[in-house]
Amino acid sequence: MDNRSRISKIVDSLPPSGIRQFFDLVIGMPDVVSLGVGEPDFPTPWHICERAIYSIERGYTSYTSNKGLRDLRVAICEKISKEWGLSYDPDAQCLVTVGVSEGMDLALRAILNPGDKVLVIRPCYVSYAPVAIMAGANVVYLDLDERTEFKLHPELLKLIMKKEGPIKAMVFNYPCNPTGVSYTYEELSAIFKVVEDSEVILLSDEIYDGLTYDFSHTPSFVFDGLKDRLVYLNGFSKTFAMTGWRIGYALGPEDIISAMTKIHQYTMLCAPIMGQVAAIEAMEHGSEELERMRNEYRRRRNFIVSELNRLGLKTRLPEGAFYTYTDISSTGMDSMEFAQRLLWEEKVAVVPGVAFSPGGHRFIRISYASSLDKLRQAVFRMEAFLERL
Ligand SMILES: Cc1ncc(COP(=O)(O)O)c(C=O)c1O
């Protein structure tokens, strides 16, 4: 038996992550300005760390309930009740997960039978399709492009639903990684009306909800007609600069949350207790720090978008997250060539758009979760690069 044949056919068929592949090149290169990673450059606010440290000092180092610390689930549901007047039952409709990553995996595995269709809207976060495929899905894609400014329109959704027939679930993410696109209440209403009129289960990844810059984020759970078919996924990684703590949560109908909990208890047992304690602190006292980080990201966004456009690289103003999705077609290069040359020649790392969709070959993703100084340096280097072309 050769080594290849012992690997599961599904796993073997998955392409390696485009981002990873590219960033293997960056590792070990000195003096690189990296605008590649999708991770806040801020450390976790200190009061959040301190609460976790204090809990460790008091001996909180054990497993928790499979569903997660009840105090955290209550804090999550109470916040929603206070802010939106909606009730989620912390015992039956809420599950604490190891990041949104685990939440998405659990949701897909909990609802899919082999061959069920899952709609993935591209360009999107690199994990959705592979995780769906590993859960047995037949993934169907809806590719967005600059004609709609990478926004999902209800007509596009209607069209694909008509073309594909029954779709079991749809993965939706806003604000979006990599485009930064988000939606107003009215836009969401129109999109979700199409979902409501179908049988589709909506898996809504709103991990960047706190990082919306020009209007406030409308969560999918406020749309009443969705409630029985919505799995809402969120977490602490981006909003509170807590990527390493690995805490997310899922809210949804009791049967789906219970099925997700079943998988979770056999695979993860529970999310790490220290992270859960830290997440309680973030829920209870994190809003000021969040506001500070959001203001800083907004400043950076405004700076980088205006500079990229000045350099002739067409960039729309993203409504949220911390990425620009920048059109590099004016250079005559495709995204991989552009990103590789920019890295070799000027030591600036960005992500080629092909990592997010086949149509991404004319785009790069730039993360502005980097200090203004670094962004200035990157712009300076990019300008030199573009002048030489
Ligand atoms: C859209 C989106 N969802 C989920 C994740 C992963 O989140 P977590 O750290 O909560 O697993 C990321 C990370 O980049 C992301 O961009």
PDBQT file of the ligand as one rigid body, heavy atoms in Angstrom, charges set to zero:
ROOT
HETATM    1  C1  LIG A 401     -15.304  34.600   7.971  1.00  0.00    +0.000 C 
HETATM    2  C2  LIG A 401     -14.529  33.838   8.981  1.00  0.00    +0.000 A 
HETATM    3  N1  LIG A 401     -15.143  32.909   9.722  1.00  0.00    +0.000 NA
HETATM    4  C3  LIG A 401     -14.483  32.191  10.646  1.00  0.00    +0.000 A 
HETATM    5  C4  LIG A 401     -13.132  32.389  10.878  1.00  0.00    +0.000 A 
HETATM    6  C5  LIG A 401     -12.461  31.571  11.932  1.00  0.00    +0.000 C 
HETATM    7  O1  LIG A 401     -12.875  32.007  13.162  1.00  0.00    +0.000 OA
HETATM    8  P1  LIG A 401     -12.494  31.358  14.569  1.00  0.00    +0.000 P 
HETATM    9  O2  LIG A 401     -11.180  31.917  14.990  1.00  0.00    +0.000 OA
HETATM   10  O3  LIG A 401     -13.606  31.789  15.463  1.00  0.00    +0.000 OA
HETATM   11  O4  LIG A 401     -12.457  29.884  14.370  1.00  0.00    +0.000 OA
HETATM   12  C6  LIG A 401     -12.442  33.347  10.132  1.00  0.00    +0.000 A 
HETATM   13  C7  LIG A 401     -10.997  33.553  10.320  1.00  0.00    +0.000 C 
HETATM   14  O5  LIG A 401     -10.321  34.173   9.530  1.00  0.00    +0.000 OA
HETATM   15  C8  LIG A 401     -13.165  34.092   9.157  1.00  0.00    +0.000 A 
HETATM   16  O6  LIG A 401     -12.562  35.046   8.431  1.00  0.00    +0.000 OA
ENDROOT
TORSDOF 0
